[in-house]
Every structure is written in structure tokens, then in C-alpha cells.
């Protein structure tokens, strides 16, 4: 018998491992890189973002829409690289919440958790509203006498029910359903955008670069870049599936970075097409109710526009699935950290999903859009506010995780100049852009800052109360090897199970 055979047959005892992971209950090591990418792509919803966020950027930063989107893509790539600093070293279900806690400690981790929860919840609401808007838009085009409020309310309820079902049923079901929906939607949008771009003809580069554009200021450009960044938010959500993925230290960073690159290419195509198209028509992009539809009609492609609208509505549904998937896993992680009640951390016995967190989250993210619809609030206005609030939450979380990365690397003795420079520059640029966005919102009489402040205050109070009850223990637990997975592993009595 060789030494290796003897070691396998009679392994030396190795102490210091728990009976089970602190994140036990999730279906571990079951999804591959395709499903991880599907999660991030679904949360980003590039097909929907390509047609809605461009319009919002044009309203805030007229004349510099394309350059604002390009700046947002660069920022998103920097954040994606920084997220990879953590994702390549451990797997967690808390995503940015856990990463920030591991780098900056409990208080910053709680702040990051509150910020990313606000981002996920608000964008999930935005997705439900967007799906309702496009469903109503399509059906009323066929039957003008339909009650728009009733159709929109029904769409919100139906989408929320479907989201809850696929999230409880299993991550592979939700990821693959979202992947199919989003792939078809993106193909439809890309084909239509290319057809429109061909019909437009030669494009004047000065139109795209905003040379001499009226109303283009550094402040409006920064605010436009923040709005444009909302088209990318959610790219990091694959990190919340680290526990459930195969080879997470390799596949999660790939999924996160790849989503930013692919989405950025689509957004630039959409921005160039819409800006150049409306310039050729001599019309105002920001005044359009549906820019792609208007361009398609003007180019004689109205039938394609209807098909694309179906794809956009489906993309919003995929976004709701992807964003809520990430949301419930952060809630699950907070519960296992003792920040939220233990009941929220319970998983489905058969499917290995955070079913209790799904039950806690979905009614809330469905109730707000439903109330807005029933009370007669304009869907586009509601979408703008929820997306802006979500973007602010996301960006604050991104700032914190970028600040945490160099500290984390220094603590583990792996700090090098390149990741530190990327993280610091990304944090500074994001913070400056966020302040500019708030300034524009205040000066224009907007309510985003007020809504965000109210959410942040109430979230901080709730988490603070719970933390005092649970005690000041450290947070940021992640998946760990257990005794059964280690040759000769022996459960340590000094490391009790983290139920």
C-alpha cells in the first residue's frame, strides 16, 4: 500500500471544522456558470434597460446621453473587478453585504446591507411596474377600451405570483426561466436596433459626443451617468449565489464581469440608435413615450416594434425574478448573521431555497407597485422614482464595497497596487456622481432624496433594534468547509453549529 493509499484509508484527524456550514439549508454546488450568468443578466434586464434607461438619461443629460452611458459602463466595470476581489476568495449568499462586513466591519456591513436591500427591493418594484406598463401598453393598443388601471394591477399581481413560485421552486428553475426570457428579448431588441441603425444612414459623430449641446453641464453629465448606471445595477447579484454554485471562486467573477461587458455593448448600441434616430427625425428623444416604437414606426418597422414590446415586457419579468432572487438571499444571510429573526433564514426542505425570505419579501415588493397603480399614479413617474431610489441604494453599496476591498486585501496580506487603485478610483467617482445626482434631484424639486432618506432611516432603526436584541457579534458569515468534506475532518467542540 502506498503512502497516499494509507493516508486515505487511515487519515490523520483534522480538527477545527463545524458539523455544517453557517449557510446550511441552501442547495449547495448545483448551478454552473451559465445559471450564474443568467442570474446577473436577469437582474440587469438589458433588453428592458436598453429601451427605458436611455430615455431617462436623455431627460436628465440632453446632448450627452451616449457619453454618460459610456462613463457608466466604465464605472460598472471597475466595480465588477472590485467585487471579484471578494468573490475569488470566498463564497457567500449575502453578496455585497457580506463583502463589506468582511472588509470594514459590522457597522459598515449593516449600512451596506441596508443599501443593497433598498436597491434590490426598489428595482424589483420598478420591474413589476415596467412589466405592468408594457402589458397595458400592448393590450390597450389592441383593445383601446380596456381599463388601463385594472390591466396594470392584474399584471403586477400575476408577475409577483410567478416570481414567488419560481423562487421557491428552485434557483435552477428561476435562473433558466429568466435566461430563456432575457435571451429572446435581447435578440429581438438587437435585431430591431440594427435594422433601425441601418435605416438611419450615416451618423454625425458630434451628435453622439454632445459637441455644443445645449444644457449639457458637468452636473447634468454626472447625474446622467448615475441614471445610466442604473442600467447596469444587479450585475453583482451572481455573488449572492456563491453557496449554490459550482466552482464559485472561479465562476462568480466571470459571470459578474461578463454581464457588465455584454450589457454595456447593448446599451451603447441602443443609445447610438436612439440619439441618432431622433436627431435625424428632428424630434426630442426625452419627450418620447416609447423611443424604439417611434423610430420603428417612422422607419416602417411598426410590426417589429410590437414584437419588441413583448420582449421588453418579458425582460421586466426576468428582472423581477433576478432581483428578488438576490434580495431574498441577502435577507437569508442577515438572518443567519442574527441581524434579522431566525425564521427568515429557514429554507425549503425539498428545494433548498430560502422560502421564508421569499414569503417575507414578495408581498412587500408587490404591494408598493399595486398601491401606486390603484391610486392612479402615472406608471412612468412611478418607474422613474423607484428606479432612482434603487440606483441610489445600489451605488451606496458599491461605494462601500469598493472602500472595503483594499482594507480586506491588506488584512489578509494580499494587497497589490492594481486592485487598490481600481477600487479607490471607483469609490471616489461613484460618490461624486451620487452627490451630483442628489443635487440635480433637489434642484429640480424631485423626491428621490426624501424617499431614500426615509427608507434609510427606517431601515437603520429596524436593524439597530434587532442588533441590540441579538447582541454585538460579528457579521459577514460565508460558506465554510465542514468536517464531512475534509479527509479526516473532526467537528470542533469550540465551533458550534451556526443555526
C-alpha positions as CSV (number, residue, x, y, z in Angstrom):
1,X,0.0,0.0,0.0
2,X,1.4,3.4,-1.0
3,X,1.7,6.3,1.4
4,X,-1.2,8.0,-0.3
5,X,-3.4,4.9,0.0
6,X,-2.6,4.6,3.7
7,X,-3.4,8.3,4.2
8,X,-6.7,7.9,2.5
9,X,-7.6,4.7,4.4
10,X,-6.4,6.0,7.8
11,X,-6.5,9.8,7.6
12,X,-4.9,11.8,10.3
13,X,-7.6,13.6,12.4
14,X,-8.0,17.3,11.4
15,X,-9.9,19.4,13.9
16,X,-11.4,22.8,13.7
17,X,-14.4,22.2,11.4
18,X,-18.1,22.5,12.1
19,X,-20.8,19.9,11.6
20,X,-22.4,22.1,8.9
21,X,-21.9,25.4,7.1
22,X,-23.3,28.6,8.7
23,X,-25.3,28.8,5.5
24,X,-26.7,25.3,5.6
25,X,-30.0,24.5,4.0
26,X,-29.3,26.0,0.6
27,X,-28.9,23.6,-2.3
28,X,-25.1,23.7,-2.5
29,X,-22.9,23.3,-5.6
30,X,-25.7,22.7,-8.0
31,X,-25.6,25.5,-10.6
32,X,-23.0,26.2,-13.2
33,X,-21.6,29.4,-14.8
34,X,-24.4,29.6,-17.3
35,X,-27.0,29.8,-14.5
36,X,-24.8,32.3,-12.6
37,X,-24.6,34.5,-15.7
38,X,-28.4,34.1,-16.1
39,X,-28.9,35.5,-12.6
40,X,-26.8,38.6,-13.2
41,X,-28.2,39.1,-16.7
42,X,-31.8,38.7,-15.4
43,X,-31.2,41.2,-12.6
44,X,-29.8,43.7,-15.1
45,X,-32.5,43.1,-17.7
46,X,-30.6,44.6,-20.6
47,X,-33.4,44.4,-23.1
48,X,-35.7,46.5,-20.8
49,X,-32.9,48.8,-19.7
50,X,-31.8,49.4,-23.3
51,X,-35.2,50.9,-24.1
52,X,-36.1,52.7,-20.9
53,X,-32.9,53.9,-19.2
54,X,-31.7,55.6,-22.4
55,X,-34.8,57.7,-22.3
56,X,-34.3,58.6,-18.7
57,X,-30.7,59.6,-19.3
58,X,-31.8,61.8,-22.2
59,X,-34.2,63.6,-19.9
60,X,-31.5,64.4,-17.3
61,X,-28.5,64.9,-19.6
62,X,-29.7,66.0,-23.0
63,X,-26.9,66.0,-25.6
64,X,-24.5,63.8,-23.7
65,X,-26.6,60.6,-23.5
66,X,-24.1,58.4,-25.2
67,X,-21.1,59.6,-23.3
68,X,-22.9,59.4,-20.0
69,X,-23.7,55.7,-20.7
70,X,-20.1,55.1,-21.7
71,X,-18.9,56.6,-18.4
72,X,-21.4,54.4,-16.5
73,X,-20.1,51.3,-18.3
74,X,-16.5,52.1,-17.3
75,X,-17.6,52.7,-13.7
76,X,-19.6,49.4,-13.6
77,X,-16.6,47.5,-14.9
78,X,-14.4,49.0,-12.2
79,X,-16.9,47.9,-9.5
80,X,-17.2,44.4,-11.1
81,X,-13.4,44.0,-10.9
82,X,-13.6,45.0,-7.2
83,X,-16.4,42.6,-6.5
84,X,-14.2,39.9,-7.9
85,X,-11.6,40.7,-5.2
86,X,-14.0,39.1,-2.7
87,X,-15.7,36.6,-5.0
88,X,-12.4,34.9,-5.8
89,X,-11.7,34.3,-2.2
90,X,-14.9,33.0,-0.5
91,X,-18.5,32.1,-1.4
92,X,-21.4,33.9,0.4
93,X,-25.1,34.4,-0.1
94,X,-25.0,37.9,1.3
95,X,-23.1,39.4,-1.7
96,X,-22.1,43.0,-1.2
97,X,-23.5,42.9,2.4
98,X,-21.1,40.1,3.4
99,X,-18.2,41.6,1.4
100,X,-18.5,45.0,3.1
101,X,-18.7,43.4,6.5
102,X,-15.6,41.3,5.9
103,X,-13.7,44.4,4.9
104,X,-15.0,47.3,7.0
105,X,-16.7,45.5,10.0
106,X,-20.1,45.3,11.4
107,X,-21.4,48.9,11.2
108,X,-20.3,49.4,7.6
109,X,-21.6,45.9,6.8
110,X,-25.0,46.8,8.1
111,X,-25.0,50.1,6.2
112,X,-24.1,48.1,3.0
113,X,-26.8,45.6,3.7
114,X,-29.4,48.3,4.2
115,X,-28.3,50.0,1.0
116,X,-28.3,46.9,-1.2
117,X,-31.6,45.7,0.2
118,X,-33.0,49.1,-0.8
119,X,-31.5,48.7,-4.2
120,X,-32.9,45.2,-4.8
121,X,-36.3,46.0,-3.4
122,X,-36.8,49.3,-5.3
123,X,-35.6,47.8,-8.6
124,X,-37.8,44.8,-8.2
125,X,-40.7,47.2,-7.8
126,X,-39.5,49.1,-10.9
127,X,-39.5,45.8,-12.8
128,X,-43.1,45.0,-11.7
129,X,-44.2,48.5,-12.7
130,X,-42.3,48.2,-16.1
131,X,-44.0,44.9,-16.8
132,X,-47.4,46.4,-16.0
133,X,-46.7,49.4,-18.1
134,X,-45.7,47.5,-21.2
135,X,-48.5,44.9,-20.8
136,X,-51.1,47.7,-20.5
137,X,-49.4,49.5,-23.5
138,X,-49.7,46.4,-25.6
139,X,-53.2,45.4,-24.6
140,X,-54.7,48.9,-24.9
141,X,-53.2,49.0,-28.4
142,X,-55.3,46.0,-29.3
143,X,-58.4,47.0,-27.2
144,X,-58.5,50.7,-26.6
145,X,-61.5,50.5,-24.3
146,X,-59.7,48.4,-21.7
147,X,-59.4,49.8,-18.2
148,X,-55.6,50.6,-18.0
149,X,-55.6,50.6,-14.2
150,X,-57.2,47.2,-14.0
151,X,-54.9,45.7,-16.6
152,X,-51.8,47.2,-14.8
153,X,-52.9,46.0,-11.4
154,X,-53.6,42.5,-12.7
155,X,-50.2,42.4,-14.3
156,X,-48.5,43.4,-11.1
157,X,-50.3,40.6,-9.1
158,X,-49.6,38.0,-11.8
159,X,-45.9,38.8,-12.1
160,X,-45.5,38.8,-8.3
161,X,-47.2,35.4,-8.1
162,X,-44.9,34.0,-10.8
163,X,-41.8,35.4,-9.1
164,X,-42.7,33.8,-5.8
165,X,-43.4,30.4,-7.5
166,X,-40.1,30.2,-9.4
167,X,-38.0,31.4,-6.4
168,X,-39.4,28.8,-4.1
169,X,-39.3,26.1,-6.7
170,X,-35.5,26.3,-7.1
171,X,-32.7,28.5,-8.3
172,X,-32.1,26.4,-11.4
173,X,-35.7,26.9,-12.4
174,X,-35.7,30.6,-11.8
175,X,-32.3,31.2,-13.5
176,X,-33.1,29.2,-16.6
177,X,-36.5,30.7,-16.9
178,X,-35.0,34.1,-16.7
179,X,-32.2,33.2,-19.1
180,X,-34.6,32.0,-21.8
181,X,-36.8,35.1,-21.4
182,X,-33.9,37.5,-21.5
183,X,-32.1,35.8,-24.4
184,X,-35.2,36.0,-26.6
185,X,-35.8,39.6,-25.5
186,X,-32.2,40.7,-26.2
187,X,-32.2,39.0,-29.6
188,X,-35.4,40.8,-30.6
189,X,-34.1,44.2,-29.4
190,X,-30.7,43.8,-31.1
191,X,-32.3,42.8,-34.4
192,X,-34.6,45.8,-34.3
193,X,-31.9,48.2,-33.2
194,X,-29.6,47.1,-36.0
195,X,-32.4,47.4,-38.6
196,X,-33.1,51.0,-37.3
197,X,-29.5,51.9,-37.4
198,X,-29.2,50.8,-41.0
199,X,-32.3,52.8,-41.9
200,X,-30.9,56.0,-40.3
201,X,-27.9,56.0,-42.5
202,X,-24.7,58.0,-41.9
203,X,-24.4,59.4,-38.3
204,X,-22.7,62.7,-37.4
205,X,-20.3,61.9,-34.5
206,X,-20.8,65.3,-33.0
207,X,-24.4,64.3,-32.3
208,X,-23.3,61.3,-30.3
209,X,-20.5,63.2,-28.4
210,X,-22.7,66.1,-27.5
211,X,-20.5,68.7,-29.1
212,X,-22.1,72.1,-28.4
213,X,-25.2,70.5,-26.9
214,X,-27.5,73.0,-25.2
215,X,-28.0,72.3,-21.5
216,X,-25.1,69.9,-21.2
217,X,-23.2,70.7,-18.0
218,X,-20.8,68.7,-15.8
219,X,-23.5,68.4,-13.2
220,X,-26.1,67.1,-15.7
221,X,-23.5,64.8,-17.2
222,X,-22.7,63.3,-13.7
223,X,-26.5,62.9,-12.9
224,X,-27.0,61.3,-16.3
225,X,-24.1,58.9,-15.6
226,X,-25.8,57.9,-12.4
227,X,-29.1,57.2,-14.2
228,X,-27.1,55.3,-16.8
229,X,-25.5,53.2,-14.1
230,X,-29.0,52.0,-13.2
231,X,-28.9,50.1,-16.4
232,X,-26.1,48.0,-15.0
233,X,-27.1,47.6,-11.4
234,X,-27.7,44.0,-10.5
235,X,-24.6,42.7,-12.3
236,X,-23.1,41.7,-9.0
237,X,-26.1,39.6,-8.0
238,X,-24.5,36.4,-9.1
239,X,-22.4,36.8,-6.0
240,X,-25.4,36.0,-3.9
241,X,-25.5,32.5,-5.4
242,X,-21.9,31.7,-4.4
243,X,-23.0,29.0,-2.0
244,X,-25.2,27.3,-4.6
245,X,-22.8,27.4,-7.5
246,X,-20.2,25.0,-8.8
247,X,-16.6,26.4,-8.5
248,X,-17.8,29.7,-7.2
249,X,-14.4,31.2,-6.7
250,X,-13.9,31.0,-10.5
251,X,-17.4,31.2,-11.9
252,X,-18.9,34.1,-9.9
253,X,-16.2,36.7,-11.0
254,X,-16.7,35.5,-14.6
255,X,-20.4,35.9,-14.5
256,X,-20.2,39.4,-12.9
257,X,-17.6,40.8,-15.3
258,X,-19.1,39.2,-18.4
259,X,-22.5,40.7,-17.6
260,X,-21.1,44.2,-17.5
261,X,-19.3,43.8,-20.8
262,X,-22.2,42.4,-22.7
263,X,-24.8,44.8,-21.2
264,X,-22.5,47.8,-21.9
265,X,-22.2,46.8,-25.6
266,X,-26.0,46.6,-25.9
267,X,-26.6,49.9,-24.1
268,X,-24.2,51.7,-26.4
269,X,-25.9,50.3,-29.4
270,X,-29.3,51.3,-28.1
271,X,-28.1,54.8,-27.1
272,X,-26.4,55.4,-30.5
273,X,-29.5,54.2,-32.4
274,X,-32.0,56.3,-30.4
275,X,-29.9,59.5,-30.2
276,X,-29.0,59.4,-33.9
277,X,-32.5,58.4,-34.9
278,X,-34.3,61.2,-33.1
279,X,-31.7,63.7,-34.4
280,X,-32.5,62.5,-37.9
281,X,-36.2,63.0,-37.3
282,X,-35.6,66.4,-35.7
283,X,-37.5,65.3,-32.6
284,X,-36.8,65.3,-28.9
285,X,-35.8,61.9,-27.5
286,X,-36.7,62.9,-24.0
287,X,-40.3,63.7,-25.0
288,X,-41.0,60.3,-26.5
289,X,-43.2,57.9,-24.7
290,X,-41.6,54.9,-26.4
291,X,-38.5,55.9,-28.4
292,X,-37.9,52.5,-30.1
293,X,-41.6,52.3,-31.1
294,X,-41.5,55.8,-32.5
295,X,-38.3,55.1,-34.5
296,X,-39.7,51.8,-35.8
297,X,-42.9,53.5,-36.9
298,X,-41.0,56.3,-38.7
299,X,-38.9,53.6,-40.4
300,X,-41.8,51.5,-41.5
301,X,-41.0,48.7,-38.9
302,X,-44.0,49.1,-36.7
303,X,-44.8,45.4,-36.7
304,X,-41.3,44.7,-35.3
305,X,-41.9,47.2,-32.5
306,X,-44.9,45.3,-31.2
307,X,-42.8,42.1,-31.1
308,X,-40.0,44.0,-29.3
309,X,-42.5,45.4,-26.8
310,X,-43.5,41.8,-25.9
311,X,-39.8,41.1,-25.4
312,X,-39.4,44.2,-23.2
313,X,-42.4,43.2,-21.0
314,X,-40.8,39.7,-20.6
315,X,-37.5,41.3,-19.8
316,X,-39.0,43.2,-16.9
317,X,-40.4,39.9,-15.6
318,X,-36.9,38.4,-15.8
319,X,-35.6,41.4,-13.9
320,X,-38.1,41.0,-11.2
321,X,-37.1,37.3,-10.8
322,X,-33.4,38.0,-10.8
323,X,-33.5,41.0,-8.5
324,X,-35.8,39.3,-6.0
325,X,-33.6,36.2,-6.1
326,X,-30.7,38.3,-4.9
327,X,-32.9,40.2,-2.4
328,X,-34.1,37.1,-0.6
329,X,-30.6,35.7,-0.3
330,X,-29.3,38.8,1.4
331,X,-32.3,38.5,3.8
332,X,-31.3,34.9,4.4
333,X,-27.7,35.9,5.1
334,X,-28.8,38.6,7.5
335,X,-30.9,36.1,9.3
336,X,-28.0,33.7,9.7
337,X,-25.9,36.6,11.0
338,X,-28.5,37.3,13.7
339,X,-29.4,40.6,12.2
340,X,-32.9,39.5,11.2
341,X,-35.2,37.0,13.0
342,X,-34.1,33.4,12.7
343,X,-37.4,32.5,11.0
344,X,-36.3,34.5,7.9
345,X,-33.3,32.1,7.5
346,X,-35.4,28.9,7.1
347,X,-35.1,27.0,3.9
348,X,-37.4,24.8,1.9
349,X,-36.8,21.2,2.9
350,X,-37.2,19.8,-0.6
351,X,-36.0,22.6,-2.9
352,X,-33.2,24.1,-0.8
353,X,-34.3,27.6,-1.3
354,X,-34.8,30.5,1.2
355,X,-38.5,30.1,1.1
356,X,-39.1,32.1,4.3
357,X,-37.3,35.1,2.9
358,X,-39.4,34.8,-0.3
359,X,-42.5,34.8,1.8
360,X,-41.3,37.9,3.6
361,X,-40.1,39.9,0.6
362,X,-42.5,39.3,-2.3
363,X,-45.7,40.7,-0.6
364,X,-43.8,43.9,0.1
365,X,-42.3,44.4,-3.3
366,X,-45.7,43.7,-4.9
367,X,-47.8,45.9,-2.5
368,X,-46.0,49.1,-3.3
369,X,-46.4,49.0,-7.1
370,X,-50.0,47.8,-6.6
371,X,-50.8,50.8,-4.4
372,X,-49.2,53.2,-6.9
373,X,-51.2,51.7,-9.8
374,X,-54.5,51.6,-7.9
375,X,-54.2,55.2,-6.7
376,X,-53.7,56.4,-10.2
377,X,-50.0,57.4,-10.1
378,X,-48.6,57.7,-13.6
379,X,-46.6,54.5,-14.3
380,X,-43.7,56.3,-15.9
381,X,-43.4,58.6,-13.0
382,X,-43.5,55.7,-10.5
383,X,-40.9,53.8,-12.6
384,X,-38.6,56.8,-12.5
385,X,-38.8,57.3,-8.7
386,X,-38.4,53.6,-7.9
387,X,-35.5,53.2,-10.3
388,X,-33.8,56.3,-8.9
389,X,-34.2,55.2,-5.3
390,X,-33.0,51.8,-6.2
391,X,-30.0,53.2,-8.1
392,X,-29.0,55.3,-5.1
393,X,-29.2,52.3,-2.8
394,X,-27.1,50.2,-5.2
395,X,-24.5,53.0,-5.7
396,X,-24.1,53.5,-2.0
397,X,-23.5,49.8,-1.6
398,X,-21.0,49.9,-4.5
399,X,-19.1,52.7,-2.8
400,X,-18.9,50.8,0.5
401,X,-17.7,47.6,-1.1
402,X,-15.1,49.5,-3.1
403,X,-13.8,51.1,0.1
404,X,-13.8,47.7,1.8
405,X,-11.7,45.9,-0.8
406,X,-8.3,47.4,-0.1
407,X,-8.8,47.0,3.7
408,X,-9.8,43.4,3.2
409,X,-6.8,42.7,1.0
410,X,-4.4,44.4,3.4
411,X,-5.8,42.4,6.3
412,X,-5.2,39.0,4.6
413,X,-1.8,40.2,3.3
414,X,-2.6,40.3,-0.4
415,X,-2.8,44.0,-1.1
416,X,-1.3,45.0,-4.5
417,X,-1.5,48.3,-6.3
418,X,-3.8,47.4,-9.2
419,X,-6.9,46.3,-7.4
420,X,-6.4,49.1,-4.8
421,X,-6.2,51.8,-7.4
422,X,-9.3,50.4,-9.3
423,X,-11.3,50.2,-6.0
424,X,-10.4,53.7,-4.7
425,X,-11.0,55.4,-8.1
426,X,-14.3,53.6,-8.5
427,X,-15.4,54.6,-4.9
428,X,-14.5,58.3,-5.4
429,X,-16.1,58.5,-8.8
430,X,-19.3,56.8,-7.6
431,X,-19.5,59.0,-4.6
432,X,-19.1,62.2,-6.6
433,X,-21.7,61.1,-9.2
434,X,-24.1,60.2,-6.5
435,X,-23.8,63.6,-4.9
436,X,-24.3,65.3,-8.3
437,X,-27.4,63.2,-8.8
438,X,-28.8,64.2,-5.4
439,X,-28.1,67.9,-6.2
440,X,-29.9,67.7,-9.6
441,X,-32.8,65.9,-7.9
442,X,-33.1,68.6,-5.2
443,X,-32.8,71.5,-7.6
444,X,-35.5,70.0,-9.9
445,X,-37.9,69.5,-7.0
446,X,-37.6,65.7,-7.1
447,X,-38.5,63.4,-4.2
448,X,-35.8,60.7,-4.6
449,X,-33.6,62.0,-1.8
450,X,-36.5,62.4,0.5
451,X,-37.8,58.8,-0.2
452,X,-34.3,57.4,0.1
453,X,-33.7,59.2,3.4
454,X,-37.0,57.9,4.8
455,X,-36.1,54.3,3.7
456,X,-32.6,54.6,5.1
457,X,-33.8,55.9,8.4
458,X,-36.5,53.3,8.9
459,X,-34.2,50.5,7.8
460,X,-31.5,51.7,10.2
461,X,-33.9,51.9,13.1
462,X,-35.3,48.4,12.5
463,X,-31.8,46.8,12.1
464,X,-30.5,48.7,15.1
465,X,-33.3,47.5,17.3
466,X,-32.8,43.9,16.2
467,X,-29.0,44.1,16.6
468,X,-29.4,45.3,20.2
469,X,-31.6,42.4,21.0
470,X,-29.3,39.9,19.3
471,X,-26.0,41.3,20.6
472,X,-23.0,42.9,19.0
473,X,-21.5,39.8,17.5
474,X,-19.6,39.9,14.2
475,X,-21.5,39.6,10.9
476,X,-20.5,38.5,7.4
477,X,-20.7,34.7,7.6
478,X,-19.8,32.8,4.5
479,X,-19.8,29.2,3.3
480,X,-17.1,27.1,5.0
481,X,-15.9,23.5,4.6
482,X,-17.4,21.1,7.1
483,X,-16.0,18.1,8.7
484,X,-17.7,15.6,6.4
485,X,-16.0,17.3,3.4
486,X,-12.4,17.1,4.7
487,X,-10.4,13.9,4.8
488,X,-10.1,13.1,8.5
489,X,-12.2,16.1,9.4
490,X,-13.3,16.1,13.0
491,X,-16.1,18.5,14.2
492,X,-14.6,21.0,16.7
493,X,-16.5,21.5,20.0
494,X,-15.2,25.1,20.1
495,X,-17.0,25.8,16.8
496,X,-20.7,25.1,17.4
497,X,-23.2,24.9,14.6
498,X,-24.3,28.3,13.4
499,X,-28.0,27.6,13.1
